[in-house]
Amino acid sequence: MARYRLRFVLQEFDLPPGITVIGRSLDCHLTIEDALVSRRHAQIVVGDDGAVIEDLGSRNGVKVNGATLRGRIPLRSGDRVRIGTQDLVFTAVDPAGFAQARTTGHLRLCATCKLPYAREALACPNCGATEQTEDDAVTASGSGERPHSWTVQLLNEALSRALRLGRASDADRIIRRATAQFEEIVAAGAALEVEALASLTVAAVETTILTDDPAWAVWAIDVYRRARQVPPTKLVDRLGAVDPKHRGALGVAVRALLERVSAEAGIASHDGFEALRRLEQLSRALDTGAAGDGGGAAAVN
């Protein structure tokens, strides 16, 4: 059976055999945070004979290559699907795993709202404008940070919503996608804005608290170790709320971070010094708890 994907900005979503539901709800296989997207907006069905798309009675409809979808129609590689204000590109993938259509490594900057969007799109998915800036192409490996930050922000917003609703399985699914996207950014040699990184790592710790999986908090700590940076105070404080049974894993990660940042000079801001102080305090609390009887959670004040 042929393989298919949906491309959206810098992300690619595999379409497995069977039904993939697209919509605003976290229950969908592909969640799009867009006010014009219905909770269950459309579905793509992949079978032995190819893939078809169907509108699920959405309020604002679905367009394929600019034409309003009526009933069910087959999709061909390179077809552009508009759902709400978002443009997605349907692609077939050959057996070696390479998309037949051009990848989304290049973005356009909208001259109206200044947000990036896929080069294949006919208009900006955010504001509908068709005019681009003179700096037309922004590459995934370039020095600009906004395309990457925007991509991670979309995932971060969906993750924050899952956390607010206490939906552990959704939070776990989204954090896996968000951290994978972050690692791709790092591997490409690009940068992520400080605020976007802080939001993602704090959300990772909150995911650990909700799902009881220490991997995400350890990942958040390790991100700052690799970056040789002191994490923000909010992240350090939330680490203290992780279940005490995970002190051993957190302690190892925090000590490794401290070994890396303590050798780095130039913590210029008051917040940086305060965060380092709290991190050292947390490390001592984690070590004491891990060696003790596993009592209450470490407090960082």
C-alpha positions in Angstrom: 0.0 0.0 0.0 1.3 3.5 -0.8 2.1 5.9 2.0 0.8 9.4 2.3 1.5 12.5 4.4 0.0 16.0 5.0 2.6 18.8 5.0 1.9 21.9 7.1 4.6 24.6 7.3 7.6 22.7 8.8 5.7 19.6 9.9 4.7 16.4 8.2 1.9 14.2 9.4 1.8 10.5 8.4 -1.6 9.3 7.2 -1.9 5.6 8.3 -4.3 3.2 6.6 -7.9 3.9 7.7 -9.5 7.1 8.8 -7.7 10.3 10.0 -10.0 12.9 11.4 -9.0 16.5 11.3 -10.5 19.2 13.4 -10.2 21.5 16.4 -11.0 18.9 19.0 -8.2 17.2 20.9 -10.0 13.9 20.1 -9.1 14.3 16.4 -6.1 12.5 15.0 -4.8 15.9 13.7 -5.7 18.9 15.8 -5.7 22.3 14.3 -6.0 25.3 16.6 -8.0 27.6 14.4 -11.3 29.4 15.2 -12.6 28.6 11.8 -12.0 24.9 12.1 -14.9 22.8 13.4 -14.4 20.3 16.2 -14.6 17.5 13.7 -14.0 19.2 10.4 -13.0 16.6 7.8 -11.5 13.2 7.4 -9.1 11.5 5.1 -9.6 7.8 4.4 -6.5 5.8 3.2 -7.2 2.5 1.5 -5.7 0.1 -1.0 -6.9 2.3 -3.9 -5.5 5.6 -2.6 -6.9 8.3 -0.3 -10.2 10.2 -0.3 -11.2 13.3 1.6 -14.6 14.1 3.1 -16.2 17.1 4.8 -17.8 16.1 8.1 -20.4 18.8 8.0 -18.1 21.6 9.0 -19.4 25.1 9.3 -16.8 26.7 6.9 -16.3 23.8 4.5 -13.2 22.3 2.9 -11.4 23.4 -0.3 -9.2 21.3 -2.4 -7.0 23.2 -4.9 -9.3 26.2 -4.4 -12.6 24.4 -5.1 -15.2 23.8 -2.4 -15.4 20.1 -1.5 -18.7 18.4 -2.3 -19.1 14.8 -1.0 -16.0 12.6 -1.1 -13.2 13.0 -3.7 -9.9 11.2 -4.2 -6.7 13.1 -3.4 -3.6 13.2 -5.6 -0.1 14.0 -4.6 0.4 17.7 -4.5 -3.2 18.6 -3.8 -3.7 21.6 -1.5 -6.3 21.2 1.2 -7.7 24.3 3.0 -9.3 23.7 6.3 -10.3 26.9 8.1 -7.5 29.3 7.4 -4.9 26.5 7.2 -3.4 25.1 4.0 -2.1 21.6 4.0 -0.4 19.7 1.2 -1.3 16.1 0.5 1.7 14.1 -0.7 2.4 10.5 -1.7 5.6 8.9 -0.3 7.6 6.4 -2.3 8.7 3.1 -0.6 12.1 4.7 0.3 10.3 7.2 2.4 10.8 10.3 0.3 7.9 12.6 -0.6 7.3 12.9 -4.3 6.3 16.5 -4.0 8.7 19.3 -2.9 9.3 19.5 0.8 8.2 22.5 2.9 11.7 23.6 3.8 10.9 27.1 2.5 8.4 29.5 3.9 7.0 32.8 2.7 6.5 35.9 5.0 3.1 37.5 4.6 3.4 41.3 3.9 0.3 42.0 5.9 0.5 40.0 9.2 4.3 39.2 9.0 3.7 35.5 9.8 5.4 32.7 7.8 3.5 30.1 5.9 4.2 27.2 3.5 5.6 28.3 0.1 3.1 26.0 -1.7 0.1 28.0 -0.2 -1.7 30.4 -2.6 -2.5 32.8 0.2 -1.5 33.5 3.8 -3.4 31.0 6.0 -3.5 33.6 8.8 -4.9 36.6 7.1 -5.7 35.5 3.6 -3.4 38.0 1.9 -1.5 37.0 -1.2 1.3 39.6 -1.1 4.6 38.5 0.4 7.5 40.5 1.7 10.5 41.1 -0.5 12.4 38.6 1.7 10.3 35.9 0.1 12.0 32.7 1.3 12.9 31.9 4.8 14.7 28.5 5.0 14.3 26.0 7.8 18.0 26.2 8.5 18.3 30.0 8.2 18.9 32.5 11.0 15.3 33.6 11.3 13.6 32.3 14.5 10.0 33.1 13.8 9.0 30.2 11.6 10.2 27.7 14.1 8.8 29.6 17.1 5.4 29.8 15.3 5.4 26.0 14.6 6.3 25.1 18.2 3.8 27.7 19.5 0.9 26.0 17.7 1.8 22.7 19.4 2.4 24.5 22.7 -1.1 26.0 22.6 -2.7 22.6 22.0 -0.6 21.2 24.8 -1.6 23.9 27.2 -5.2 23.2 26.5 -4.8 19.5 27.1 -3.1 20.3 30.4 -5.8 22.7 31.5 -8.4 20.0 30.8 -6.4 17.4 32.6 -6.3 15.1 29.6 -3.2 13.0 30.2 -3.3 11.0 27.0 -3.6 14.1 24.8 -0.9 15.9 26.6 1.4 12.9 26.2 0.6 12.7 22.4 1.2 16.4 21.9 4.4 16.7 23.9 5.9 13.8 21.9 5.2 15.8 18.7 6.4 19.1 20.2 9.7 17.7 21.5 10.3 15.9 18.2 9.8 19.2 16.4 12.2 20.9 18.8 14.9 18.3 18.2 14.5 18.8 14.5 15.1 22.5 14.9 18.2 21.9 16.9 19.5 19.3 14.4 19.0 21.9 11.6 21.2 24.3 13.5 18.4 26.8 14.0 17.4 28.7 17.1 14.2 29.0 19.1 13.1 32.2 20.8 13.8 32.2 24.6 10.1 32.7 25.4 9.0 29.8 23.2 11.7 27.5 24.7 10.6 28.5 28.2 7.0 27.8 27.5 7.7 24.4 25.9 10.0 23.2 28.8 7.6 24.4 31.5 4.8 22.6 29.7 7.0 19.5 29.6 7.3 19.5 33.3 3.5 20.1 33.7 3.1 17.0 31.5 5.2 15.0 33.8 3.1 16.1 36.8 -0.1 15.2 34.9 1.0 11.9 33.4 3.5 10.7 36.1 6.1 10.1 33.4 9.4 11.7 34.5 10.9 11.6 31.0 9.4 15.0 30.0 10.8 16.8 33.1 14.2 15.2 32.5 14.0 16.2 28.9 13.3 19.8 29.9 16.3 19.9 32.2 18.5 18.4 29.6 17.5 21.0 27.0 19.1 23.7 29.2 22.1 21.5 29.9 22.8 21.1 26.2 22.2 24.9 25.7 24.5 25.7 28.7 21.8 27.9 30.1 20.2 28.3 33.5 16.4 27.5 33.1 13.8 30.2 34.1 12.7 30.3 37.7 9.2 29.1 36.8 10.6 25.9 35.4 12.7 25.3 38.5 9.8 25.9 40.8 7.6 23.5 38.9 10.2 20.8 39.1 9.7 20.9 42.8 6.1 19.8 42.3 7.0 16.5 40.5 6.1 13.4 42.4 8.8 12.6 45.0 9.3 9.0 43.6 11.0 10.6 40.6 13.6 12.4 42.7 16.4 10.1 41.7 15.9 10.7 37.9 15.5 14.5 38.4 18.5 14.7 40.8 20.8 13.1 38.2 19.5 15.5 35.5 19.7 18.6 37.7 23.3 17.8 38.9 24.4 17.4 35.2 22.9 20.7 34.4 24.6 22.4 37.4 27.9 21.0 36.4 27.5 22.5 33.0 26.3 25.9 33.9 28.4 26.4 37.0 31.5 26.4 34.7 29.9 29.1 32.5 30.5 32.7 33.5 28.4 35.7 32.6 25.0 35.2 34.2 24.1 38.8 33.8 20.4 39.1 34.9 19.0 39.0 38.4 16.6 36.4 37.3 19.5 34.2 36.1 21.2 34.4 39.5 17.9 33.7 41.3 17.2 30.7 39.0 20.7 29.3 39.7 20.2 29.7 43.4 16.9 27.9 43.3 18.3 25.2 41.1 21.1 24.6 43.6 18.5 24.5 46.4 16.4 22.0 44.4 19.4 19.8 43.8 20.2 19.6 47.5 16.5 18.8 48.3 16.4 16.1 45.6 19.6 14.5 46.9 18.3 14.5 50.4 14.9 13.1 49.4 16.5 10.4 47.2 18.7 9.3 50.1 15.9 9.5 52.6 12.5 7.8 52.9 10.9 9.5 49.9 8.8 12.0 51.9 7.1 15.1 50.7 7.9 16.9 47.5 11.0 19.2 47.4 10.1 22.8 48.1 11.9 25.6 46.4 11.4 29.0 47.9 
